[in-house]
């Protein structure tokens, strides 16, 4: 109930008095949306992607994500690309809600087109995209309506340095030479750190690719929301390339001996 | 000008007794006196070229661009009041983006042209506004192939194989008609465009001018881009040489 003196004896809705005959300009207005309190925000993701991993190597940045979008524990869509190029020197990888990710893709594509139409020679690099994304994510979580994703941004900056950063649904950000999100932060992150941090020289492309493959294979073994079909994206001075779906060779002979998986012995 | 003093030309919302809207015709006059802009729609793309009149030596070269980009795949240029042209370009950009937001695909040129025509036409209906003093050329390659449209201050929009607006339009049109536009490649069209702009430029009347060219099509992966420097300079040089040769004859 509005108890402000200027509203005494007045209808609750301003639309009834469109001419604003009341003398005080700053008279408190009724809420614009009468049902505002009833709006419900995202409280859980629905169709989800799992981990994204990324690392810096000699020529730039490499990212990988599998092609699965799960519906709860159901492996619902098996040909979803979770890596998205943004402009000419940035790649975005996403886990979490896939519809939110599609929204983010559209927002970023629009941003890139707007920038292109200015035709002023400026290009948005990974740092700008990362900053923009982190503002969107933080803004949305501050409205209690987050975009339910964990995102990895990789790319080559205008000065030739490589960039790798993380931002998630809370607007949390960090940058690191290796990044793994979701289940990958438990399984793949140690493998990536072992490979990169312990290495005195920056990794070559072959080395980077082999550690990525090792991580994706391990994730497939251990993460029940993953798929043995993944794509690897790299950003180098030449630009962004995303590979066709790759499969890691796996061995399941040992599974026969596991109780509850193989033939029942008991 | 029979319209002057009759009172029928004071507002865009008034017809003359013989059914004309003089304010719209005056808007066309603003176009007729400005630098020439041409468009060539060829088999695998579209080329735009304008004669940008330089009215001061203090202006930076290549500043105040007259060819603008609406979307990745849509190019725009106008002849007439430059500020009006910029306003329309911004409007077209908004239309393109909102179409993308709605349909999640690149809009066809026709979509944008239709929307922009409606916008321009609305400015011929009211006494409180002035019609746009510019004619727009829109070039694109969309899912229907290459397209070139011209929108006049009246709001009428027509598709063209070749189009010319502005001061040198008459001569430019006769030159365009001589070409077999459907058989030209984009590269050839760039040379022809440069030649025509140089040809229609009247040295005696106008001071300096700057040639501006952009293209979209197979050569640019269907993205609207300025013509690359080396090709531009070669086309520019050939056009100048051809002009000199003609003069010697």
Interface residues (C-beta under 8 A of the other chain):
Chain A: X106 X110 X113 X114 X116 X117 X119
Chain B: X65 X68 X69 X70 X71 X72 X93 X97 X100 X101 X104 X226
